Amino acid sequence: MRKLTNDDYDSLLHMDTGIQDDYVVRIFPQLVSSNTQALYGLFEGDVMKTVAGYTIFADHFAMLGRLRSDRRFYSKGYATELLSYIIQDLRKLDNVQWIGAHTQIENKPARRVLDKLSISPVESTYHAAIDDWQHLGEIDPGTRWEEVTQLHEKKAWIQKLSETSFRIYPYEMYYPFPYVEQLLSDAYIESSAFYVNDDGTRYVMMKEDVKRVRRTHVKYLWDDLHEQRGLWRTIAYEAAKHPNNEAPWIDVLPTVYEALQDEHGMDFSEEWILYGDWKE
């Protein structure tokens, strides 16, 4: 087991993973040359049987992922073995404080591996593309929320995160983390649009993100999304500033998903779950 380099590209191509148009193959050169990402392989001789890796976010948070096994070698324990090796490498990095993974609830093989590694489940969420964002904004009976532009004001509001319904923060699309102050840098906050409701009890952050396509990532951290007058109008206002983006994206708790799935034209994912633990 070892970190992969550009010389291992052919070994990756020869793996029978069953994944069509695998993005890991497409971005392999970036993964093996990055300062914040790494890819590892488990070999027998020259045959690579399993690959996996990690990405470090905000300098302190390591997300495991990109797990792929050759279908000829399923159920051999190779995924668990390789991820255990990667975790040991991450534990040696002084800057890394948290190690975790994010996967679909229905991905039982991946969840079995995480359970074997004794990684703790944290929180489950759904995400959705807000395909009908323009209509939702038009029919919202409330007024657009007030925009906050000063960094110190944004940070004062963010300190209220402990009062929200989420135990985790949707840092990027597909990449939530437990919230601690060092997760959000000043640069991250400054690049986020920020709006506060009329009575000063709720706020929403929105940030541009790219995962194959560019979207406005909506971060609303309470479970009353469907009750907040003016919120959809505010989301639509911000989304309209970026006409070349795909539909805005939002992460919600299971209770919100149950309330929204029949009321709004939103393209919901399957349920996902975050696993992770702080380093001791």
RAMO-V613459 format. One record per residue. N is the residue number from 0. RES is the residue in one small letter. NEAR is the number of other C-alpha atoms within 10 Angstrom. Layout:
[[N,RES,NEAR] [N,RES,NEAR]]
//
This chain:
[[0,m,15] [1,r,13] [2,k,15] [3,l,22] [4,t,16] [5,n,12] [6,d,10] [7,d,16] [8,y,14] [9,d,11] [10,s,15] [11,l,22] [12,l,11] [13,h,12] [14,m,19] [15,d,14] [16,t,18] [17,g,11] [18,i,10] [19,q,6] [20,d,8] [21,d,10] [22,y,11] [23,v,18] [24,v,13] [25,r,10] [26,i,10] [27,f,18] [28,p,14] [29,q,13] [30,l,21] [31,v,21] [32,s,14] [33,s,11] [34,n,10] [35,t,14] [36,q,17] [37,a,21] [38,l,24] [39,y,24] [40,g,28] [41,l,23] [42,f,16] [43,e,9] [44,g,6] [45,d,9] [46,v,14] [47,m,21] [48,k,25] [49,t,27] [50,v,27] [51,a,22] [52,g,24] [53,y,25] [54,t,19] [55,i,19] [56,f,17] [57,a,15] [58,d,13] [59,h,15] [60,f,22] [61,a,25] [62,m,22] [63,l,25] [64,g,18] [65,r,15] [66,l,18] [67,r,20] [68,s,22] [69,d,17] [70,r,13] [71,r,11] [72,f,13] [73,y,13] [74,s,10] [75,k,10] [76,g,11] [77,y,19] [78,a,24] [79,t,18] [80,e,16] [81,l,21] [82,l,25] [83,s,16] [84,y,15] [85,i,22] [86,i,17] [87,q,10] [88,d,10] [89,l,20] [90,r,15] [91,k,9] [92,l,10] [93,d,9] [94,n,14] [95,v,18] [96,q,16] [97,w,19] [98,i,23] [99,g,24] [100,a,23] [101,h,23] [102,t,20] [103,q,17] [104,i,15] [105,e,12] [106,n,11] [107,k,11] [108,p,11] [109,a,19] [110,r,20] [111,r,12] [112,v,18] [113,l,22] [114,d,14] [115,k,12] [116,l,14] [117,s,12] [118,i,18] [119,s,15] [120,p,17] [121,v,16] [122,e,19] [123,s,20] [124,t,23] [125,y,20] [126,h,22] [127,a,19] [128,a,21] [129,i,22] [130,d,16] [131,d,15] [132,w,22] [133,q,17] [134,h,14] [135,l,18] [136,g,20] [137,e,13] [138,i,11] [139,d,17] [140,p,14] [141,g,17] [142,t,15] [143,r,21] [144,w,24] [145,e,14] [146,e,16] [147,v,16] [148,t,15] [149,q,11] [150,l,15] [151,h,13] [152,e,11] [153,k,22] [154,k,16] [155,a,10] [156,w,17] [157,i,16] [158,q,11] [159,k,12] [160,l,18] [161,s,12] [162,e,11] [163,t,13] [164,s,13] [165,f,20] [166,r,17] [167,i,20] [168,y,19] [169,p,22] [170,y,20] [171,e,18] [172,m,18] [173,y,15] [174,y,14] [175,p,21] [176,f,27] [177,p,22] [178,y,16] [179,v,12] [180,e,11] [181,q,11] [182,l,17] [183,l,16] [184,s,11] [185,d,14] [186,a,9] [187,y,12] [188,i,20] [189,e,17] [190,s,14] [191,s,21] [192,a,18] [193,f,25] [194,y,23] [195,v,20] [196,n,20] [197,d,15] [198,d,7] [199,g,11] [200,t,9] [201,r,19] [202,y,23] [203,v,21] [204,m,22] [205,m,23] [206,k,21] [207,e,19] [208,d,17] [209,v,13] [210,k,9] [211,r,7] [212,v,10] [213,r,16] [214,r,22] [215,t,28] [216,h,25] [217,v,26] [218,k,21] [219,y,22] [220,l,23] [221,w,17] [222,d,17] [223,d,14] [224,l,17] [225,h,14] [226,e,8] [227,q,13] [228,r,17] [229,g,19] [230,l,27] [231,w,25] [232,r,23] [233,t,24] [234,i,25] [235,a,22] [236,y,17] [237,e,19] [238,a,23] [239,a,15] [240,k,10] [241,h,15] [242,p,9] [243,n,11] [244,n,16] [245,e,16] [246,a,23] [247,p,26] [248,w,25] [249,i,20] [250,d,25] [251,v,26] [252,l,20] [253,p,17] [254,t,12] [255,v,17] [256,y,21] [257,e,11] [258,a,14] [259,l,16] [260,q,13] [261,d,9] [262,e,9] [263,h,15] [264,g,16] [265,m,20] [266,d,14] [267,f,18] [268,s,13] [269,e,11] [270,e,17] [271,w,18] [272,i,19] [273,l,24] [274,y,23] [275,g,23] [276,d,16] [277,w,13] [278,k,11] [279,e,6]]
//
